[in-house]
Amino acid sequence: MCLLYADDSERWPVITEYVSSGLANHERVGCFVDVETPEEFVDQVRGADPADRDQWGPDQLQVSAASDVYCPDGSFDVERMLQTLADGHRDSIASGFAGFRVTGEMTWSRRMGTPSRDLVEYEARINVLVRTVPTTAICQYDSRAFDGATLYDILSVHPMVIVRGQVMSNPYYLEPEEFLTLRDRRPPGG
């Protein structure tokens, strides 16, 4: 899923519910944060339902700086990140969790200078990965940080979108293979 938001009032209710639901269902939840620190993120999630925080298992909520996860050596590599997600799922199941869910703030890509082409390829290929590695994911996009062409491509590769708190099937979604083929046929700059 893709969460498009224009401010925190659109973002936080969705993310806190998503994380809290995963924790309540005994899933391991990985959160890759960029706007706030990992500690601030945990405080925000804990504030959502303080009664539940004592029921979280050890290592159940894993919050990391997005740039440390997506760009551990200072650059973004699509294959490495897909392997990170696959390993996260495998490790979660091996540790006895019921599943694995992740959410990542994608604003790191602007600051790190990641080409939109690489970012969108990664997003498209996640859909291939989850066919064999069942992982629930929400990619968070601050609509103020990305240009229209990038947001259009991002929408094209997410089967579900969350807009103003509502989860919807995405009528613009293209299967990854179709999207990547069409993208590769575009003229440069198109």
Backbone as CSV, one residue per row, in Angstrom:
resi,resn,N_x,N_y,N_z,CA_x,CA_y,CA_z,C_x,C_y,C_z
1,MET,0.836,-1.182,0.000,0.000,0.000,0.000,0.875,1.237,0.000
2,CYS,0.293,2.300,-0.481,0.957,3.594,-0.511,0.108,4.586,0.263
3,LEU,0.720,5.274,1.197,0.052,6.333,1.941,0.548,7.665,1.400
4,LEU,-0.360,8.409,0.777,-0.056,9.772,0.349,-0.616,10.713,1.396
5,TYR,0.215,11.636,1.862,-0.259,12.566,2.882,0.348,13.943,2.640
6,ALA,-0.331,14.949,3.154,0.139,16.325,3.013,0.536,16.933,4.349
7,ASP,0.194,16.255,5.434,0.604,16.727,6.761,0.434,15.587,7.772
8,ASP,0.929,15.820,8.986,0.900,14.770,10.011,-0.513,14.367,10.418
9,SER,-1.478,15.256,10.274,-2.851,14.897,10.647,-3.407,13.813,9.723
10,GLU,-2.858,13.692,8.525,-3.252,12.607,7.607,-2.399,11.363,7.822
11,ARG,-1.176,11.557,8.259,-0.230,10.449,8.377,-0.378,9.659,9.677
12,TRP,-0.338,10.338,10.816,-0.233,9.631,12.094,-1.394,8.703,12.422
13,PRO,-2.643,9.071,12.197,-3.713,8.116,12.526,-3.578,6.788,11.766
14,VAL,-3.169,6.865,10.516,-3.010,5.654,9.703,-1.829,4.830,10.209
15,ILE,-0.695,5.475,10.420,0.515,4.742,10.812,0.379,4.162,12.215
16,THR,-0.172,4.901,13.167,-0.309,4.343,14.510,-1.266,3.159,14.514
17,GLU,-2.339,3.219,13.757,-3.269,2.080,13.668,-2.596,0.882,13.003
18,TYR,-1.849,1.124,11.936,-1.153,0.068,11.213,-0.140,-0.641,12.115
19,VAL,0.668,0.136,12.814,1.682,-0.443,13.707,1.009,-1.156,14.876
20,SER,0.050,-0.514,15.513,-0.642,-1.116,16.665,-1.335,-2.419,16.281
21,SER,-1.933,-2.451,15.102,-2.604,-3.664,14.632,-1.608,-4.808,14.441
22,GLY,-0.466,-4.502,13.859,0.563,-5.531,13.687,1.058,-6.068,15.011
23,LEU,1.289,-5.180,15.966,1.756,-5.600,17.286,0.704,-6.453,17.989
24,ALA,-0.560,-6.051,17.890,-1.648,-6.807,18.523,-1.801,-8.196,17.914
25,ASN,-1.447,-8.333,16.641,-1.556,-9.619,15.948,-0.265,-10.445,16.015
26,HIS,0.628,-10.046,16.902,1.904,-10.734,17.135,2.763,-10.819,15.862
27,GLU,2.736,-9.761,15.078,3.636,-9.642,13.943,4.848,-8.830,14.374
28,ARG,5.970,-9.074,13.735,7.105,-8.169,13.915,6.834,-6.980,13.002
29,VAL,7.097,-5.788,13.511,6.828,-4.565,12.768,8.125,-3.773,12.631
30,GLY,8.532,-3.550,11.383,9.712,-2.753,11.088,9.283,-1.381,10.590
31,CYS,9.829,-0.343,11.176,9.485,1.030,10.806,10.767,1.772,10.457
32,PHE,10.793,2.334,9.258,11.956,3.065,8.778,11.569,4.538,8.740
33,VAL,12.084,5.307,9.692,11.623,6.681,9.897,12.634,7.688,9.360
34,ASP,12.103,8.829,8.932,12.963,9.858,8.371,12.684,11.231,8.962
35,VAL,11.433,11.562,9.177,11.065,12.898,9.657,11.349,13.039,11.145
36,GLU,11.086,11.989,11.896,11.364,12.016,13.333,12.436,10.974,13.650
37,THR,12.936,11.019,14.870,13.914,10.030,15.309,13.175,8.727,15.643
38,PRO,13.888,7.614,15.701,13.246,6.376,16.138,12.569,6.516,17.506
39,GLU,13.202,7.220,18.427,12.623,7.395,19.765,11.319,8.184,19.709
40,GLU,11.291,9.232,18.908,10.063,10.024,18.757,8.951,9.190,18.128
41,PHE,9.312,8.353,17.182,8.324,7.489,16.546,7.722,6.520,17.553
42,VAL,8.562,5.873,18.344,8.085,4.924,19.356,7.178,5.635,20.348
43,ASP,7.558,6.816,20.788,6.713,7.571,21.721,5.347,7.867,21.103
44,GLN,5.319,8.212,19.822,4.053,8.498,19.139,3.178,7.247,19.075
45,VAL,3.771,6.120,18.733,3.008,4.865,18.645,2.535,4.432,20.026
46,ARG,3.389,4.532,21.014,2.994,4.146,22.378,1.875,5.020,22.905
47,GLY,1.869,6.274,22.492,0.815,7.183,22.911,-0.540,6.782,22.366
48,ALA,-0.552,5.996,21.290,-1.815,5.584,20.675,-2.603,4.662,21.599
49,ASP,-1.936,3.749,22.289,-2.627,2.830,23.183,-1.647,2.354,24.253
50,PRO,-1.427,3.169,25.289,-0.427,2.834,26.310,-0.656,1.479,26.975
51,ALA,-1.885,1.004,27.050,-2.162,-0.273,27.709,-1.530,-1.446,26.964
52,ASP,-1.359,-1.313,25.664,-0.831,-2.415,24.870,0.687,-2.525,24.901
53,ARG,1.374,-1.438,25.273,2.832,-1.450,25.114,3.516,-2.521,25.947
54,ASP,2.945,-2.891,27.088,3.569,-3.916,27.909,3.359,-5.317,27.341
55,GLN,2.492,-5.439,26.359,2.220,-6.739,25.758,3.097,-7.010,24.537
56,TRP,3.864,-6.028,24.085,4.735,-6.225,22.933,5.841,-7.201,23.310
57,GLY,6.133,-8.105,22.403,7.222,-9.033,22.634,8.568,-8.373,22.397
58,PRO,9.630,-8.997,22.915,10.966,-8.450,22.669,11.261,-8.451,21.165
59,ASP,11.844,-7.413,20.707,12.198,-7.256,19.285,10.990,-7.219,18.363
60,GLN,9.809,-7.036,18.921,8.619,-7.031,18.068,8.523,-5.743,17.258
61,LEU,8.822,-4.602,17.860,8.805,-3.326,17.164,10.249,-2.907,16.932
62,GLN,10.628,-2.821,15.662,11.987,-2.439,15.308,11.930,-1.147,14.504
63,VAL,12.432,-0.083,15.091,12.382,1.233,14.461,13.809,1.685,14.174
64,SER,14.050,2.051,12.920,15.384,2.462,12.484,15.293,3.717,11.641
65,ALA,16.387,4.449,11.579,16.463,5.586,10.662,16.392,5.045,9.242
66,ALA,15.536,5.632,8.427,15.322,5.155,7.057,16.621,5.116,6.257
67,SER,17.432,6.141,6.376,18.669,6.171,5.591,19.617,5.037,5.974
68,ASP,19.579,4.595,7.240,20.421,3.469,7.665,19.966,2.151,7.036
69,VAL,18.674,2.031,6.773,18.132,0.803,6.198,18.242,0.827,4.667
70,TYR,17.788,1.906,4.068,17.756,1.993,2.601,19.134,2.258,1.996
71,CYS,19.988,2.968,2.713,21.298,3.368,2.180,22.405,3.107,3.194
72,PRO,22.615,1.866,3.605,23.590,1.611,4.675,25.019,2.020,4.325
73,ASP,25.324,2.068,3.043,26.666,2.489,2.632,26.651,3.868,1.968
74,GLY,25.538,4.584,2.123,25.418,5.917,1.544,24.738,5.967,0.196
75,SER,24.412,4.792,-0.362,23.712,4.764,-1.643,22.609,3.706,-1.595
76,PHE,21.619,3.888,-2.454,20.476,2.982,-2.495,20.707,1.922,-3.551
77,ASP,20.459,0.663,-3.191,20.586,-0.462,-4.109,19.294,-1.266,-4.053
78,VAL,18.599,-1.358,-5.173,17.299,-2.027,-5.231,17.407,-3.473,-4.758
79,GLU,18.357,-4.220,-5.301,18.496,-5.640,-4.951,18.776,-5.831,-3.464
80,ARG,19.655,-5.019,-2.925,20.003,-5.137,-1.506,18.771,-4.891,-0.635
81,MET,17.964,-3.872,-0.992,16.799,-3.552,-0.168,15.740,-4.641,-0.274
82,LEU,15.546,-5.206,-1.449,14.594,-6.313,-1.578,15.049,-7.507,-0.739
83,GLN,16.353,-7.754,-0.710,16.888,-8.840,0.117,16.703,-8.531,1.599
84,THR,16.836,-7.266,1.976,16.606,-6.858,3.369,15.176,-7.187,3.787
85,LEU,14.213,-6.898,2.916,12.814,-7.216,3.231,12.589,-8.725,3.318
86,ALA,13.157,-9.479,2.383,13.013,-10.943,2.408,13.628,-11.514,3.683
87,ASP,14.808,-11.018,4.050,15.464,-11.481,5.277,14.636,-11.113,6.510
88,GLY,14.041,-9.924,6.497,13.202,-9.499,7.623,12.018,-10.421,7.824
89,HIS,11.405,-10.827,6.731,10.278,-11.769,6.819,10.754,-13.118,7.359
90,ARG,11.812,-13.629,6.767,12.345,-14.938,7.181,12.721,-14.931,8.660
91,ASP,13.417,-13.889,9.098,13.837,-13.790,10.497,12.642,-13.665,11.438
92,SER,11.600,-12.946,10.997,10.403,-12.777,11.827,9.710,-14.115,12.063
93,ILE,9.541,-14.873,11.007,8.884,-16.180,11.117,9.739,-17.128,11.962
94,ALA,11.049,-17.124,11.715,11.952,-17.993,12.482,11.965,-17.630,13.969
95,SER,11.684,-16.370,14.284,11.646,-15.921,15.680,10.299,-16.164,16.339
96,GLY,9.363,-16.782,15.603,8.079,-17.137,16.175,6.977,-16.106,16.003
97,PHE,7.227,-15.064,15.232,6.179,-14.080,14.991,5.201,-14.591,13.942
98,ALA,3.974,-14.103,14.001,2.921,-14.543,13.083,3.112,-13.992,11.675
99,GLY,3.887,-12.953,11.529,4.110,-12.338,10.224,5.072,-11.179,10.346
100,PHE,5.208,-10.466,9.248,6.128,-9.332,9.174,5.438,-8.211,8.434
101,ARG,5.451,-7.033,9.029,4.939,-5.847,8.340,5.943,-4.728,8.494
102,VAL,6.001,-3.898,7.476,6.943,-2.785,7.474,6.245,-1.520,7.011
103,THR,6.828,-0.420,7.392,6.424,0.874,6.858,7.666,1.740,6.770
104,GLY,7.752,2.477,5.682,8.907,3.340,5.493,8.507,4.715,4.992
105,GLU,9.084,5.725,5.630,8.948,7.089,5.127,9.918,7.224,3.965
106,MET,9.444,7.708,2.836,10.266,7.719,1.635,10.961,9.051,1.359
107,THR,10.815,10.019,2.253,11.463,11.314,2.043,12.986,11.221,2.059
108,TRP,13.523,10.191,2.659,14.981,9.986,2.659,15.533,10.023,1.233
109,SER,14.740,9.527,0.271,15.221,9.414,-1.110,15.523,10.774,-1.725
110,ARG,14.803,11.809,-1.313,15.070,13.172,-1.820,16.386,13.673,-1.254
111,ARG,16.576,13.504,0.037,17.782,13.990,0.699,19.030,13.239,0.220
112,MET,18.880,11.934,-0.036,20.022,11.112,-0.438,20.302,11.205,-1.941
113,GLY,19.436,11.899,-2.678,19.646,12.051,-4.118,19.375,10.788,-4.915
114,THR,18.535,9.913,-4.385,18.200,8.668,-5.083,17.383,8.995,-6.329
115,PRO,17.789,8.509,-7.491,17.008,8.775,-8.696,15.583,8.204,-8.560
116,SER,14.611,8.973,-9.005,13.215,8.518,-8.949,13.052,7.186,-9.661
117,ARG,13.785,6.999,-10.741,13.712,5.751,-11.514,14.032,4.542,-10.627
118,ASP,15.076,4.649,-9.814,15.457,3.543,-8.921,14.404,3.334,-7.834
119,LEU,13.909,4.427,-7.288,12.895,4.343,-6.236,11.636,3.654,-6.755
120,VAL,11.182,4.050,-7.926,9.958,3.473,-8.489,10.179,2.010,-8.886
121,GLU,11.355,1.681,-9.388,11.646,0.274,-9.692,11.567,-0.572,-8.428
122,TYR,12.150,-0.091,-7.364,12.086,-0.795,-6.075,10.635,-1.008,-5.659
123,GLU,9.843,0.062,-5.716,8.438,-0.028,-5.320,7.689,-1.043,-6.182
124,ALA,7.940,-1.054,-7.475,7.283,-2.019,-8.363,7.701,-3.443,-8.015
125,ARG,8.978,-3.633,-7.757,9.484,-4.983,-7.511,9.088,-5.542,-6.152
126,ILE,8.694,-4.672,-5.217,8.161,-5.184,-3.954,6.933,-6.047,-4.238
127,ASN,6.136,-5.666,-5.215,4.937,-6.440,-5.552,5.279,-7.837,-6.059
128,VAL,6.415,-7.992,-6.697,6.880,-9.320,-7.117,7.344,-10.093,-5.879
129,LEU,8.092,-9.438,-5.013,8.614,-10.076,-3.811,7.497,-10.638,-2.933
130,VAL,6.440,-9.871,-2.705,5.405,-10.317,-1.769,4.583,-11.486,-2.303
131,ARG,4.778,-11.835,-3.566,4.115,-13.040,-4.092,4.646,-14.294,-3.408
132,THR,5.922,-14.269,-3.016,6.538,-15.434,-2.373,6.987,-15.153,-0.942
133,VAL,7.065,-13.889,-0.568,7.477,-13.485,0.770,6.338,-12.611,1.322
134,PRO,5.331,-13.241,1.926,4.151,-12.483,2.343,4.461,-11.468,3.439
135,THR,4.570,-10.246,3.021,4.886,-9.133,3.905,3.861,-8.037,3.655
136,THR,3.393,-7.416,4.715,2.496,-6.283,4.595,3.347,-5.016,4.638
137,ALA,3.082,-4.084,3.722,3.913,-2.885,3.662,3.082,-1.647,3.356
138,ILE,3.438,-0.563,4.022,2.918,0.759,3.675,4.120,1.656,3.400
139,CYS,4.164,2.182,2.187,5.179,3.151,1.807,4.568,4.534,1.985
140,GLN,5.237,5.369,2.761,4.700,6.686,3.112,5.317,7.766,2.231
141,TYR,4.453,8.491,1.539,4.902,9.559,0.646,4.274,10.882,1.036
142,ASP,5.121,11.807,1.459,4.691,13.177,1.719,4.559,13.839,0.345
143,SER,3.348,14.152,-0.049,3.105,14.679,-1.393,3.782,16.029,-1.632
144,ARG,4.191,16.708,-0.573,4.888,17.990,-0.724,6.349,17.804,-1.108
145,ALA,6.887,16.602,-0.934,8.317,16.367,-1.149,8.648,15.782,-2.522
146,PHE,7.634,15.384,-3.295,7.872,14.711,-4.569,7.164,15.443,-5.699
147,ASP,7.772,15.408,-6.876,7.151,16.045,-8.035,6.005,15.181,-8.564
148,GLY,5.169,15.777,-9.384,3.979,15.101,-9.901,4.288,13.846,-10.692
149,ALA,5.328,13.871,-11.522,5.665,12.701,-12.332,6.070,11.522,-11.450
150,THR,6.848,11.790,-10.402,7.255,10.716,-9.488,6.044,10.168,-8.747
151,LEU,5.177,11.055,-8.261,3.975,10.592,-7.554,3.074,9.773,-8.470
152,TYR,2.967,10.153,-9.723,2.162,9.375,-10.674,2.744,7.965,-10.828
153,ASP,4.063,7.878,-10.986,4.698,6.559,-11.093,4.523,5.762,-9.807
154,ILE,4.663,6.421,-8.660,4.480,5.742,-7.379,3.063,5.179,-7.290
155,LEU,2.092,5.966,-7.690,0.709,5.476,-7.689,0.550,4.285,-8.624
156,SER,1.248,4.305,-9.737,1.112,3.236,-10.733,1.580,1.879,-10.229
157,VAL,2.413,1.858,-9.198,2.994,0.587,-8.751,2.467,0.113,-7.401
158,HIS,1.433,0.758,-6.877,0.833,0.324,-5.611,-0.602,-0.120,-5.843
159,PRO,-0.924,-1.383,-5.588,-2.291,-1.864,-5.831,-3.329,-1.243,-4.895
160,MET,-2.894,-0.808,-3.733,-3.790,-0.177,-2.764,-3.184,1.163,-2.364
161,VAL,-4.063,2.148,-2.165,-3.611,3.461,-1.714,-4.436,3.891,-0.513
162,ILE,-3.822,4.712,0.306,-4.519,5.295,1.456,-4.489,6.805,1.255
163,VAL,-5.665,7.369,1.092,-5.791,8.806,0.894,-6.790,9.323,1.910
164,ARG,-6.351,10.287,2.708,-7.180,10.870,3.768,-7.785,9.792,4.674
165,GLY,-6.966,8.800,4.995,-7.368,7.757,5.927,-8.177,6.625,5.333
166,GLN,-8.478,6.692,4.065,-9.298,5.667,3.417,-8.441,4.739,2.566
167,VAL,-8.591,3.420,2.767,-7.885,2.429,1.963,-8.746,2.140,0.735
168,MET,-8.109,2.248,-0.438,-8.842,2.048,-1.684,-8.024,1.207,-2.661
169,SER,-8.729,0.446,-3.479,-8.067,-0.186,-4.615,-7.634,0.929,-5.550
170,ASN,-6.469,0.784,-6.118,-5.906,1.827,-6.961,-6.253,1.567,-8.425
171,PRO,-7.080,2.404,-9.031,-7.450,2.188,-10.436,-6.292,2.436,-11.400
172,TYR,-5.211,3.055,-10.942,-4.058,3.359,-11.795,-2.962,2.296,-11.706
173,TYR,-3.192,1.287,-10.879,-2.166,0.264,-10.651,-1.882,-0.543,-11.912
174,LEU,-0.594,-0.765,-12.152,-0.133,-1.648,-13.221,0.708,-2.749,-12.589
175,GLU,0.537,-3.961,-13.053,1.383,-5.056,-12.569,2.845,-4.668,-12.791
176,PRO,3.746,-5.100,-11.913,5.142,-4.660,-11.993,5.784,-4.917,-13.353
177,GLU,5.543,-6.084,-13.900,6.159,-6.415,-15.181,5.687,-5.455,-16.275
178,GLU,4.393,-5.145,-16.266,3.843,-4.224,-17.265,4.404,-2.814,-17.055
179,PHE,4.411,-2.350,-15.810,4.911,-1.010,-15.537,6.364,-0.871,-15.963
180,LEU,7.212,-1.824,-15.575,8.637,-1.716,-15.885,8.889,-1.790,-17.387
181,THR,8.113,-2.599,-18.098,8.248,-2.673,-19.552,7.863,-1.340,-20.195
182,LEU,6.741,-0.786,-19.773,6.303,0.507,-20.317,7.295,1.611,-19.969
183,ARG,7.786,1.601,-18.747,8.747,2.624,-18.326,10.011,2.553,-19.165
184,ASP,10.475,1.347,-19.451,11.710,1.202,-20.213,11.544,1.619,-21.676
185,ARG,10.314,1.709,-22.146,10.045,2.154,-23.525,9.890,3.658,-23.644
186,ARG,9.815,4.349,-22.502,9.670,5.806,-22.538,10.908,6.456,-23.115
187,PRO,10.699,7.564,-23.843,11.883,8.310,-24.288,12.571,8.949,-23.090
188,PRO,13.868,9.195,-23.175,14.569,9.828,-22.055,13.863,11.122,-21.659
189,GLY,13.707,11.300,-20.338,13.045,12.489,-19.824,11.541,12.413,-19.896
190,GLY,10.972,11.294,-20.429,9.526,11.158,-20.587,8.880,10.378,-19.525
